Amino acid sequence: MNTGAANERTLVTVPGHGHFHATNEALEMIAVFGGSLHCYQGPGGCRSQGLYFSRTRPKKYTACTLDSPAETHDALTISVSHELANRLEGAVLDFGNYNRMQRFVWTALPAVKGPQCTCLRSMGKPAGKRSPCLDDAGIGITDL
């Protein structure tokens, strides 16, 4: 078992709903995208799960707290929609290469049945499997 820094996780508390973990890779990419990530559930979406990520927060959301001593995480904010908040217990938020594209994913989401993969949508309306992802061109957004 590799216990290196790449596999470390930060505990994220959803007030009144429990906890989930965020990998170092996810936290690094949240910082790259401006330091804010909102996770929500809506109609349609990637693999019909309705799981989405956005860099902007809606009017109603639950602000999460990152339980980490690292100073670098102080400037990061993660929020979740009220609909998704009660489904995140035991979840793991990651960022990496999934389905040949770099994207944010829930690698574990025990309360949601079926495939977990979902991407950070960059534009447009939800379009199921055709939802646009930041890395649609497959160039690898960590290389930008």
JOUR-V867275 format. One record per backbone hydrogen bond with DSSP energy under -1.0 kcal/mol. NH is the residue of the N-H (numbers start at 1). CO is the residue of the C=O. E is the energy in kcal/mol with one decimal. If there is no record, write none. Layout:
BEGIN
nh=NH co=CO e=E
nh=NH co=CO e=E
END
This chain:
BEGIN
nh=7 co=4 e=-1.5
nh=8 co=5 e=-1.2
nh=10 co=22 e=-3.0
nh=12 co=20 e=-3.6
nh=13 co=65 e=-3.0
nh=14 co=18 e=-3.1
nh=17 co=14 e=-2.9
nh=18 co=14 e=-1.5
nh=20 co=12 e=-2.4
nh=21 co=91 e=-2.6
nh=22 co=10 e=-2.4
nh=23 co=93 e=-2.6
nh=24 co=8 e=-1.6
nh=27 co=23 e=-2.2
nh=28 co=24 e=-2.6
nh=29 co=25 e=-2.0
nh=30 co=26 e=-2.2
nh=31 co=27 e=-1.9
nh=32 co=28 e=-1.8
nh=33 co=29 e=-2.2
nh=34 co=31 e=-1.5
nh=35 co=30 e=-3.0
nh=37 co=77 e=-2.1
nh=38 co=54 e=-3.4
nh=39 co=79 e=-2.7
nh=40 co=52 e=-2.2
nh=42 co=50 e=-2.8
nh=48 co=45 e=-2.2
nh=49 co=46 e=-1.7
nh=52 co=40 e=-3.0
nh=54 co=38 e=-2.3
nh=62 co=80 e=-3.1
nh=64 co=78 e=-2.6
nh=65 co=13 e=-1.9
nh=67 co=11 e=-3.1
nh=68 co=66 e=-1.6
nh=73 co=70 e=-1.1
nh=74 co=71 e=-1.6
nh=76 co=73 e=-1.2
nh=77 co=35 e=-2.7
nh=79 co=37 e=-2.3
nh=80 co=62 e=-2.2
nh=81 co=39 e=-2.0
nh=85 co=81 e=-2.0
nh=87 co=84 e=-2.3
nh=88 co=85 e=-1.1
nh=90 co=19 e=-1.7
nh=91 co=88 e=-2.5
nh=92 co=108 e=-2.3
nh=93 co=21 e=-3.4
nh=94 co=105 e=-3.0
nh=96 co=103 e=-2.0
nh=98 co=101 e=-3.0
nh=101 co=98 e=-1.4
nh=103 co=96 e=-2.4
nh=105 co=94 e=-2.5
nh=107 co=92 e=-1.9
nh=112 co=109 e=-2.2
nh=130 co=127 e=-2.2
nh=131 co=128 e=-1.9
nh=134 co=120 e=-1.3
nh=136 co=133 e=-1.5
nh=138 co=135 e=-2.0
nh=143 co=140 e=-1.8
END
